[in-house]
Amino acid sequence: MTTKTSLLKVILLGDGGVGKSSIMNRYVTNKFDAHLFHTIGVEFLNKELEVDGHQVTLQIWDTAGQERFRSLRTPFYRGSDCCLLTFSVDDNQSFLNLGNWKKEFIYYADVKEPEKFPFVVLGNKVDVTERQVSSEEARQWCQENGNFPYYETSAKDATNVAVAFEEAVRRVLALDERTDHLIPTDTVNLHRKPRSAATCCS
Ligand SMILES: Nc1nc2c(ncn2[C@@H]2O[C@H](COP(=O)(O)OP(=O)(O)OP(=O)(O)O)[C@@H](O)[C@H]2O)c(=O)[nH]1
């Protein structure tokens, strides 16, 4: 009997320097590098996991947060099953920009029903002492913008990183039966039906 695995594409978006690459690396390799270079374009890593009895291959896409790399990252939004909107709790501007990231994703991923799309919000770097964004503010934003789950993470000490990805998987699996994702474990399906039109961001 062939084992069936769901292949899910999860994309990390957020301002440059908030810790997207570090979160991905912490989750997949369990390592942290205090001197990472900025991402140029996109990179991805796979991670196998089991959530509530479902075998899942997560394809995690890490994108460049810096504005100058916008045209290099946006072509990779299509086909995403979940979007992790990321800010850093010690950088208020990265929190204020969450709405723009959401709009940019919805437009370039061509999301058909934005109100149903599974976003998860990550407030990273909770290990730092100088916070600029409180948990309450972040939770309120999540509530007002789509009732998104919110996780305070630290890629540095691994706080909540795994549970955030597991929640992302749960959100996707709960959305529908995901029968189109049930593929043999030894194949990779990179061809997805496009999600449809949306209005864009500035
Ligand atoms: N203290 C602390 N520092 C972190 C954490 N996560 C990332 N950093 C540091 O923040 C800096 C930026 O991290 P990256 O992972 O490169 O950030 P990014 O969001 O991928 O940045 P871009 O590639 O420019 O989009 C690096 O020096 C990391 O070591 C964290 O949880 N805590």
The ligand as an SDF file (V2000), in Angstrom:
LIG
                    3D

 32 34  0  0  0  0  0  0  0  0999 V2000
   17.2580   37.9010   19.2590 N   0  0  0  0  0  0  0  0  0  0  0  0
   16.7680   37.3190   18.1670 C   0  0  0  0  0  0  0  0  0  0  0  0
   17.3100   37.5740   16.9750 N   0  0  0  0  0  0  0  0  0  0  0  0
   16.7660   36.9710   15.8840 C   0  0  0  0  0  0  0  0  0  0  0  0
   15.6570   36.1000   15.9660 C   0  0  0  0  0  0  0  0  0  0  0  0
   15.3460   35.6810   14.7280 N   0  0  0  0  0  0  0  0  0  0  0  0
   16.2320   36.2550   13.9050 C   0  0  0  0  0  0  0  0  0  0  0  0
   17.1040   37.0250   14.5960 N   0  0  0  0  0  0  0  0  0  0  0  0
   18.2140   37.8070   14.0250 C   0  0  0  0  0  0  0  0  0  0  0  0
   17.6750   38.8440   13.2270 O   0  0  0  0  0  0  0  0  0  0  0  0
   18.4870   39.0540   12.0770 C   0  0  0  0  0  0  0  0  0  0  0  0
   17.6430   38.9010   10.8280 C   0  0  0  0  0  0  0  0  0  0  0  0
   17.1950   37.5670   10.7390 O   0  0  0  0  0  0  0  0  0  0  0  0
   16.7520   36.8920    9.3600 P   0  0  0  0  0  0  0  0  0  0  0  0
   16.2780   35.5380    9.6740 O   0  0  0  0  0  0  0  0  0  0  0  0
   17.8500   37.0190    8.3460 O   0  0  0  0  0  0  0  0  0  0  0  0
   15.5690   37.8690    8.9470 O   0  0  0  0  0  0  0  0  0  0  0  0
   14.6980   37.8240    7.6120 P   0  0  0  0  0  0  0  0  0  0  0  0
   13.3280   38.2000    7.9850 O   0  0  0  0  0  0  0  0  0  0  0  0
   14.8650   36.5070    6.9340 O   0  0  0  0  0  0  0  0  0  0  0  0
   15.3550   38.9760    6.7520 O   0  0  0  0  0  0  0  0  0  0  0  0
   15.3260   39.1910    5.1240 P   0  0  0  0  0  0  0  0  0  0  0  0
   16.0500   38.0280    4.5330 O   0  0  0  0  0  0  0  0  0  0  0  0
   16.0220   40.4850    4.8810 O   0  0  0  0  0  0  0  0  0  0  0  0
   13.8980   39.2660    4.7060 O   0  0  0  0  0  0  0  0  0  0  0  0
   19.6340   38.0410   12.1610 C   0  0  0  0  0  0  0  0  0  0  0  0
   20.7440   38.6670   12.7160 O   0  0  0  0  0  0  0  0  0  0  0  0
   19.0990   36.9800   13.1070 C   0  0  0  0  0  0  0  0  0  0  0  0
   20.1160   36.3200   13.7950 O   0  0  0  0  0  0  0  0  0  0  0  0
   15.1000   35.8480   17.2630 C   0  0  0  0  0  0  0  0  0  0  0  0
   14.1370   35.1050   17.4590 O   0  0  0  0  0  0  0  0  0  0  0  0
   15.6920   36.5000   18.3240 N   0  0  0  0  0  0  0  0  0  0  0  0
  1  2  1  0
  2  3  2  0
  2 32  1  0
  3  4  1  0
  4  5  2  0
  4  8  1  0
  5  6  1  0
  5 30  1  0
  6  7  2  0
  7  8  1  0
  8  9  1  0
  9 10  1  0
  9 28  1  0
 10 11  1  0
 11 12  1  0
 11 26  1  0
 12 13  1  0
 13 14  1  0
 14 15  2  0
 14 16  1  0
 14 17  1  0
 17 18  1  0
 18 19  2  0
 18 20  1  0
 18 21  1  0
 21 22  1  0
 22 23  2  0
 22 24  1  0
 22 25  1  0
 26 27  1  0
 26 28  1  0
 28 29  1  0
 30 31  2  0
 30 32  1  0
M  END
$$$$
